[in-house]
Amino acid sequence: MPVIPTRFAVEFGEVFPLGAFVLGVEPSMAFSSDPSAPKRQERDKETNELVWTVRALDANEEAARFGAEFKVKVAAPQQPVPPAKASGFPYPAVEFDGLTITPYANNKGRIAHSFRAKGMRAPAGARGKSVAAEPKAA
């Protein structure tokens, strides 16, 4: 019997054509049905690495009608560090590498999705563009 995939690979630019910004990174806590159980950080089922939740903001103004904030889970041995902020922007621009989407229906019948990624980085056009960090040519 064939295995039906639950995660689908997507290109970052197809899902977020206007880009995205990082709001913060925090540990993803493992679910426990016992409220008295100690809190533990989630581990990825495939790699056993720690799972981190990256809170991000879709740069598309139209997305705000549906809630522009979204979360991406990243498995990594250490907390991922967001790219540097560009001058004049309150949040750093970001692209997610190895982005996947998992559609699901909750117990109320609402269809939703979740994102996972292998990592995050500054957008290709913004990489290394920090004025303060750029050496001056002699």
RALIN-V521329 format. One record per helix or strand of 2 or more residues. SS is the DSSP state (~ for helix, > for strand). FROM is the first residue (numbers start at 0). TO is the last residue. If there is no record, write none. Layout:
SS:FROM:TO ; SS:FROM:TO
This chain:
>:7:8 ; ~:11:14 ; >:19:26 ; >:49:57 ; ~:60:64 ; >:68:74 ; >:92:96 ; >:99:104 ; >:110:116 ; >:118:120 ; ~:130:132
